[in-house]
Amino acid sequence: MLNGSIPFSKTDFVVAWMLRECCALILFIRALWEPDIKWRTGTFKLMWGGVAQEVKTKL
């Protein structure tokens, strides 16, 4: 490191990395299960490839 050693142990790093990886997997599965995104005043559906399309609501 440029300014000395890192302020956490290797064990802390591995635990934080594993937590991040588990959370990413949960978010990915949830995005597949519930592809609807509510943002501002609209609702969008997440399609394959990361493209979002607006969902037209019935009034």
C-alpha positions as CSV (number, residue, x, y, z in Angstrom):
1,M,0.0,0.0,0.0
2,L,1.1,3.5,-0.7
3,N,0.4,4.9,2.8
4,G,0.9,1.9,5.0
5,S,-1.0,-1.2,5.8
6,I,-4.8,-1.6,5.4
7,P,-6.9,-0.7,8.4
8,F,-8.7,-4.2,8.6
9,S,-7.6,-7.8,8.8
10,K,-7.8,-10.4,6.0
11,T,-10.6,-12.1,7.9
12,D,-12.7,-9.0,8.0
13,F,-12.1,-8.6,4.3
14,V,-13.2,-12.1,3.5
15,V,-16.3,-11.8,5.7
16,A,-17.3,-8.5,4.1
17,W,-16.7,-9.9,0.6
18,M,-18.8,-13.0,1.3
19,L,-21.6,-10.9,2.6
20,R,-21.5,-8.7,-0.5
21,E,-21.6,-11.8,-2.8
22,C,-24.6,-13.3,-0.9
23,C,-26.5,-10.0,-1.1
24,A,-25.8,-9.7,-4.8
25,L,-27.2,-13.2,-5.4
26,I,-30.3,-12.4,-3.4
27,L,-30.8,-9.2,-5.4
28,F,-30.3,-11.0,-8.7
29,I,-32.9,-13.7,-7.9
30,R,-35.4,-11.0,-6.7
31,A,-34.9,-9.1,-9.9
32,L,-35.8,-12.3,-11.9
33,W,-38.8,-13.0,-9.6
34,E,-40.2,-9.5,-9.6
35,P,-39.1,-7.7,-12.7
36,D,-41.3,-4.6,-12.1
37,I,-39.5,-1.4,-11.1
38,K,-41.4,1.6,-9.6
39,W,-39.6,4.8,-10.3
40,R,-40.9,8.3,-9.9
41,T,-44.4,8.2,-11.4
42,G,-44.0,5.2,-13.7
43,T,-43.7,1.5,-13.6
44,F,-41.2,-0.3,-15.7
45,K,-40.5,-4.0,-16.4
46,L,-36.9,-5.2,-16.6
47,M,-36.3,-7.3,-19.7
48,W,-33.4,-9.6,-20.6
49,G,-30.2,-7.7,-21.3
50,G,-30.9,-5.0,-18.7
51,V,-33.4,-3.1,-20.9
52,A,-36.4,-1.5,-19.1
53,Q,-39.7,-0.9,-20.8
54,E,-42.5,1.2,-19.4
55,V,-45.6,-0.8,-18.3
56,K,-48.9,0.8,-19.4
57,T,-51.4,0.9,-16.5
58,K,-55.1,0.3,-17.1
59,L,-57.2,3.2,-15.9
